Structure formats: structure tokens, C-alpha cells
């Protein structure tokens, strides 16, 4: 379902100076989740990128709103014929927000930190092929890979690989210092983050001079804040049932696009009885995806049968392999020696898709004898208990990282899927550059995890945003979890 409605009726909040309308240059953006801290290179929380990606922090490459990867802090690069050497030329005149120069030493520090044994980087595996990072000169850095990796430029565009400086790393979680067009000003925890235009930015100055990110977790409060025009934009609007009301109101525009967010019923593959593929398959057949989309998301979302975005050309529709079939679910449980069912936990983080979807899923599982105890957790608790602690049976979460099926090749990842054949396939995929061969490998990868019912694959999360009518330049789709303000402005 794709729908985009824009009404540019002038900016109600524009100031009048000497009889001339002056376009507004500040903006308040609301979002549901607050970041646990402000270092995108040491956490899995997408809320960090939602605030900081491309605004405060930049990488060697970056994503654009259409999903393309373009130069970032690297103005250009050369790749050797064997695919093992990447030589990046850095932009001139780039400084961090503390006034210090960004150069090849900072790139080396950033990548070495990602690859260190004690690294806390959530996507460290994406960069594992980098064997050495060499400073050629202040404006040139050379990466040598242990094997070719056709995704390297793509991987370097992730928020996990933004460039940071050793001088600011000690306080980065509370005082982030990047190279972007906006600098961090303040963080009132539990309420908001303020950023403002950085005068020393190397590129074109943004139209906005100030931005406030406001955190409103409750869907009812989100609706009230938007209707009262207390906020200018609500990205990831958590109450889809209210969208028709905004759509009919000329004060607002509604943006509905796609995301990279595979929403899944994550399953702890090492915790009995989920270590039995028949039990995981039973869970998959107990789930009515469309009922979840309709009940939790009011129809917004695309059913998926594997961990891959439907808008990707390499996507394979595997929903038929895990169709809603409660009788088959019961038969599989009986075959696994669990005819009477079992009890487990269902950890639900704050997003509406999880809390609302969790209630529906718990009821569906109960119909086949699986009693799931719902445990509502805040985002920081989810990261500690589920993601790091792996202390869960089931959970619901949207994986918003772009084309991230490679996480299934990491047996230490929180759902603990360990399949050597799949790991070998991903290794081959990473070293393959031929487009047709890559497409075939990606199809095979999708089929393997679907067949193993690693997780319950629910739907691709829609990007739902509401904004005042005069706001222009917002991303409709979300190729990565970001609220990129670099091209946002108010209509005059």
C-alpha cells in the first residue's frame, strides 16, 4: 500500500517581517523511541540513527532517500581488479564539530575500533573482511580485504560505520561530535534532543537552522501532539488508525512509504523447545499474518515469508511455505512430542507493531496450545535482556537495517541460529560481485531460513509519517532508519 499526499498551502507558522513572509527555519520532529545513548557505532538501537544519521554523523558513503549509495566523506574511491583493495580519497576541508580536522587517521581509528576484539559494534560482522586499514596520507586511506566483498560500499553507508574521532570517543554516548551539517546541542532525557546548524560544514548548508527531536511513546499522546500542532513532523507515526483523519485535514500531509523493516516474531533458536525445527514451524503456521497487519497496523504492511524486503528485486515470495494453518501447527507440535503445547515468554518493546501485534499473536498461539506470557519492556530493557542477554523465548521487533539477511550467519546473534551451510553461503555471497550470481545466492539464502523457520516472518513495516503541510523534502521511504533533515525545508 503506497500513498503520498502533499498539500503546500503556505506555512502557517511563518513570521511576518516588514510585510514579507519569512520561511520557518526550525523544526520539531517527534518519534516514538528515544535512543538509549548517542553512539551509533556501539548499539543496535535504530533510534540512534533516526536522530543522528546524516544529520550529526557521516560515513565514507551514505544512503539517499531512494536507497542509492553515494559518496559521503569520501569524494571518490578506486577498487582493485581483484576486489581486495579499496582506496578512498577524502573530501578536503572537513572538520568535526569541535573544530578539529577529519582526516585518514580518524577513518583508521573508526574502522579499527569496529574490528577490535572488544568492539561493541552491533554489525561488526559486516566489516570482518577488512584485514588492514592503512593511512596513505591525510586525505587517502586504503582498506585491504581478506576476501572480496561485493557489499563493502553498501556496508560502509550504515550508521554503524560513521566516522568518529579518538578525541571525542570517551563522551560520545552523551556528547556526540560528528562532521555533519548539524551539531548536537543538548539532550533532555525522557523528552527531547536539540541540534543546530554547524557553521563549519564542508558541504551545502541545510535550510534548517535548528531541529528538536521530541520523544512521544504513547500513540494517543502522539495523535494529540500532532493535532495540536505542537510538533511539525511525526516520523514513524504509531497510530495508523488516525491517518485518515490527518489525510482529510488540509493542515497536514500524510506520507506512506516502505522501509527496510522486516517485522518478525524473533525466536530463541537455542532455547528448548525452539531448538526443534518442528516447533518453530508450528509457530509459523499458527500465525495469521493478515490478521496482525489488519489488527495492529490497520492494513499498513506487506506480508513476508522470509527476512528480505519485498521491494528488493531479489525478493522471493515464500509466504506460502508458512501459511496460516492451525491444524498443521497442532500436528507439528504433536510430532515434536508437545501435543499438549508448552509455555514460553513473549517480550514486547514499546513500538505499536510489537505491543498491539503481540496481543494478537499471543491469542493465535494459544489456539494451538502455546501459552505465551506477555512481558512489556522498555527499549533499554529489550536491548539488555533480549538482544545482549538472549534471555527470552519469543519477541517482536522490526529489523530496519538494509538488506541484513547476513545476520543469520552469526550464531552469536540474539536469536542464535547456527547453520554452517547458511554461513558458507553468505561468505560466498559476500565475495561475489556478479549481479546474477548474487541474486541467485540471495534467493537461496531466503529459502534456507524460511525452511528452517528461524523466526516467524510477519510483515514489512510501512513508513508512516505525518507532517504539517508546509514541510518539504522529507524521505517518504526509509532505506535506512534515519530522519535525514539535510534536504528538509519549509515552503515559503
Buried (B, 14 or more C-beta within 10 A) or exposed (E): EEBEBBBEEEBEEBEEEEEEEEBBBBBBBBBBBBBBBBBBBBBBBBBBBBBBBBBBBBBBBBBBBEBEBEBBBBBEBEBEEEBBBBBBBBBEEBBBBEEEEBBBBBBBBBBBBBBEEEBBBBBBBBBBBBEBBEBEEEBBBBBBBEBBBBBBBBBBBBBBBBBBBEEBBEEBBEBBBBBBBBBBEEBEEEEBBBBBBBEBBBBEEBBBEBBBBBBBBBBEBBBEBBBEEEBBBBBBBBBBEBBEBBBEBEBBBBBBBBBBBBBBBBBBBEBEBBBBBBBBBBBBBBBBBBBBBBBBBBEBBBBBBBBBBBBBEBBBEBBEBBEBBBEBBBBBBBBBEBEEBBEBBBBBBBBBBBBBBBBBBBEBBEEBBBEBEBBBBBBBBBBBBBBBEBEBBBBBBBBBBBBBBBBBBBBEBBBBBBBEEBBEBBBBBBBBEEEEEBBBBBBBBBBBBBBBBBBBBBBBBBBBBBBBBBBBBBBBBBBBBBBBBBBBBBBE
